[in-house]
Amino acid sequence: MAVLNKIRQRSLFLILVIALALFSFVLADLFKNSDALTSKSQNVIASVNGKDLTREDFMLKVENMQRQLGPNATNTQAMNRVWDAEVRNAIMQEQYDKLGITIEKDQMRDILRNALQSNPNFQNADGIYDEAKLNEYIANIKSTSPVAYQQWVDYENNLANNAMQQSYFNMIKAGVSGTIAEGKLDFELDNNKVDLKYVQVPFSSIPDSTITVTDAEVESYIRANPKQYEVEASRNINFIEFKEEASLEDEEAIKANLIKLLNGEKDNPTTNEVDESVVGFKDTTNDADFVNANSDIKFNDKFLYRSEMPTNIVDSIFDLNKGETFGPYKQDPFYMITKVVEEKQMPDSAKVRHILIPYVGGQRAAADVTKTPAQAKATADSILNIVKTTPKTVKDLLDLSSDKVSNEKDGIIDWFTPQSGLAQEFKDFSFENKKGDIDVVETSFGYHIIEIVDQKNYQRVIKIANLAQQIEASEKTINNVFNEVSKFEIAANEGSFQDIAKEKNYTVRPVNTIKSLDENIPGLGSQRQIVRWAFEDGTDVGDIKRFNLSNGGYAVVQLSAKNKKGLMSIQQASVTALPVLRNQKKAKMIMDRISATSIDEIAKAEGQTVKTANALTMKNPTIAGAGKEPKVIGTAFGLQEGATSGLIEGEKGVYVIEVTKVTPATAAENAYQAAANRLGNTKSGAVNGKLYNALKEAADIEDNRAEHF
């Protein structure tokens, strides 16, 4: 009891001790993870001129973009699309806010009117734009289709952003012009001319092997020209790929199985009570079912022209009779046996007239499309019924079609082939039916009422069935590859990556200057996991890791170098720095040995010839036979007629020039004004392309994407 009393008496003291202990624990954790004290919240994906882009909002937009781009696009591609859009919006919005550029409600009405006034869905009986119809449409999709309503909101936002951007660009363009002084200068640069004689002592006359450039000289050059050699942080790796490829034994087994499927199995005569026969591919009467049950390539119920078949097998297959087979043959990534199952005559070109009725969600459907698929189908069927039961033709009803391009040609889609880019369902109807046929056909764009106007060049086509099996590694082969990878990984972690690879005769592939947001590894394709590993804090130079590749197989990767942000290494910069420094040294050697003063004497002493160049201008500083030499031509325009220059260090050699003729520009009336107008138009035309890039370059952008992707 005495102890409990003492504890009660000192309870405040104990609470303080516990609080201090907890506080010290938190502080220790903060100092251990210094990013918690110095970096922004992990919820910030980026900051543009102090404006934060939150992770949640950014990720949601990336998910939406991924859906829009489809299954073939990678997460990184979607992320980069969203990044570019968000950075642009943030940079441009800041400019709009500074200048007070907004889109008010009345202005938005005008923008919508201009965009939609020719759309019949928003016109009254007199064909005049009706805002009430637009309001009715918006209210309808808002209450019935969240997807369609969001598409409309995005459409409005896009129109508003385009309008603000156009206003901003127009304001900039209004302040851009060409002055008379600029026009005069431009005219003279283009029309002042000089003729000259020159001697060139080319740098190539001195072998590179005789010139020594030290690392210290390269380093000094890098520091003197930092903008040329600034680099982002990057990583270098070495990797060995282990592919799970089918062995020769695997391929022989695949071919044997195909032959077995081709021939089927005969009945066992010793078991009379049971029919054990199996009909093979060559004897089956239901090719589609057989192929779909036994092949890695499903049956394609489509006729093929000779031109549509692979050139390496067309002669072996196209001339087969119905029921005949060819194979097994190798057509990567399959072994195949092909059977001709049907033949007929079809045209190779068709001309059709059509009406397109789109629906919400259809490919390239405009934001103002209101019909559901069922409503679009009903409309298309009604049009077809009108055409078939009344004197009206497809041509008479083109006002109902959303295909404005073909409408301008009376609804005609002129001669096209089966290889054209039209929807497959559209082509199937156009070529597999006859001239004059008309029907409703659905494609991803909506419902088409198609009338076949004409066809030509009938020829033989065939329908084939492909019995195929993919050439892939067996389980035995896959296990062998796994064991091989495991043994190498263990050995490389205990010894030298390069030496063990050489001993095993593996190919080591280096990849340099990988950036933190890169996705593709040359030779391996999209491997974001490898890039992330290379940039992790815990990954050190020399570390080795095995990665499962998305397309099968493995890569054993070694981090070979960490390159810091800043200036290139001497080794990296030498690619461009060495030629410049060599030429500088060659120029000094040439200049030091030349003592003659006249062009003819210099040419004789250096074993060169005196050449001429006429009508040279400052605007195009190129000498015929020597190339681009701005310093040489600039010197020429600074000399009087008849004067001889000193030694000039050019791009490709050392020059001495003598100006033989100076022809000043003769300005016609208003020539300077015309040149000024051209300059003004050029500047104005460059605003759209260059203005945003300049704003982006000047912006303060903090990019944290690599921490989240």
Buried (B, 14 or more C-beta within 10 A) or exposed (E): EEEEEEEEEEEEEEEEEEEEEEEEEEEEEEEEEEEEEEEEEEEBBBBBBEEBBEBEBBBEBBEBBBEEBEEEBBBBBBBBBBBEEBBBBBBBBBBBEEEEBEBEEEBBEEBBEEBBEEBEBBBEEEEEBBEEBBEEBBEEBBEEBEEBBEBBEEBBEEBBBEBBBEBBBEEBBEEBBBEEEBBBBBBBBBBBBBBBBBBBBBBEBBEEEEBEBEEEBBBEBBEEBEEBBEBEBBBBBBBBBBEBBBBEEBBEBBBEBBBEBBBBEEEEEEEEEEEEEEEBBBEBEEBBEBBEEBBBBEBEEBBBBBEBBEEEBBEEBBEBEEEEBBBBBBBEEBBBBBBBBBBEEBBBBBBBBBBBBBBBBBEEBBBBBBBBBEBBBBBBBEBBEBBEEEEEBBBEBBEBBBBEEBBEEEBBBEBBBBEBEBBEBBBBBBBBBEEEEBBBBBBEBBBBBBBBBBBEEEEEBBBBBBBBBEBBBBEEBBEBBBEBBEEBBEBBBEEEBBEBBEEEEBEBBEBBBBBBBBBBBEEBEBBBBBBBBBBEEEBEEEBBBBBEBEEBBBBBBBBBBBBEEEBBBBEBBBEBBBEEBBBBBBBEBBBEEBEBEEBEBBBBBBEBEBBEBEEBBBEEBBBEEBEEBEEBBEBBBEBEEEEBBEBBBBBBBBBBBBBBEBEEBEBEEEBBBBBBBBBBEEBBEEBEEEBBEEBBEEEEEBBBBBBBB
